[in-house]
Amino acid sequence: MWADAPTYEAIHVKNKENEAAWAAYKKATFKFNVTAMYHTIPEPRQKCIIEEFSYMAYEGTIDLKKPEVALQYFEECTSRVNGFN
């Protein structure tokens, strides 16, 4: 992704504003990673997160081993850092 923000909504707004940075890679082979710190994102939610970026409209082939572009979504749950759940 080409954005950093405190909410899902803000991530998408910023990412769309940065389209010039990622549009050049639309035809590249790619993979999408979804990771988190201080918690686990269940697989069904990971799929939803990936699908929420469908507006990027990548046309290249998905390549999990040697992609030309690796898109990374990283989520941090700071409430758990201080022992809060």
BELRA-V8052 format. One record per residue. RES is the residue in three letters. SS is DSSP state (helix for helix, strand for strand, loop for the rest). PSI is psi in whole degrees, 0 to 359 (* if undefined). OMEGA is omega as a letter, one per 20 degrees, with the letter a starting at -180 (none if undefined). Layout:
res | ss | psi | omega
RES | SS | PSI | OMEGA
RES | SS | PSI | OMEGA
//
This chain:
res | ss | psi | omega
MET | loop | 160 | r
TRP | loop | 47 | a
ALA | loop | 155 | r
ASP | loop | 124 | a
ALA | loop | 161 | a
PRO | loop | 349 | a
THR | loop | 161 | r
TYR | helix | 314 | a
GLU | helix | 316 | a
ALA | helix | 326 | r
ILE | helix | 313 | a
HIS | helix | 320 | r
VAL | helix | 310 | a
LYS | helix | 319 | a
ASN | helix | 318 | r
LYS | helix | 323 | r
GLU | helix | 334 | a
ASN | loop | 24 | a
GLU | helix | 325 | a
ALA | helix | 331 | a
ALA | helix | 325 | a
TRP | helix | 346 | a
ALA | helix | 330 | a
ALA | helix | 343 | a
TYR | helix | 10 | a
LYS | loop | 329 | a
LYS | loop | 1 | a
ALA | loop | 155 | r
THR | loop | 148 | a
PHE | strand | 165 | r
LYS | strand | 163 | a
PHE | strand | 121 | r
ASN | strand | 137 | r
VAL | strand | 117 | a
THR | strand | 167 | a
ALA | strand | 158 | r
MET | strand | 134 | r
TYR | loop | 7 | r
HIS | loop | 171 | r
THR | loop | 135 | r
ILE | loop | 117 | a
PRO | loop | 150 | a
GLU | helix | 318 | r
PRO | helix | 323 | r
ARG | helix | 323 | r
GLN | helix | 316 | r
LYS | helix | 317 | r
CYS | helix | 317 | r
ILE | helix | 312 | r
ILE | helix | 314 | a
GLU | helix | 333 | r
GLU | helix | 343 | r
PHE | loop | 15 | a
SER | helix | 336 | r
TYR | helix | 343 | r
MET | helix | 340 | r
ALA | loop | 51 | r
TYR | loop | 135 | a
GLU | loop | 349 | a
GLY | loop | 170 | r
THR | loop | 143 | r
ILE | strand | 128 | a
ASP | loop | 104 | a
LEU | loop | 344 | a
LYS | loop | 311 | a
LYS | loop | 64 | a
PRO | loop | 152 | r
GLU | loop | 331 | r
VAL | strand | 130 | r
ALA | strand | 113 | r
LEU | strand | 132 | a
GLN | strand | 123 | r
TYR | strand | 122 | a
PHE | strand | 130 | a
GLU | strand | 133 | r
GLU | strand | 133 | r
CYS | loop | 89 | a
THR | helix | 341 | r
SER | helix | 336 | a
ARG | helix | 346 | r
VAL | loop | 320 | a
ASN | loop | 17 | r
GLY | loop | 5 | r
PHE | loop | 142 | r
ASN | loop | * | none
//
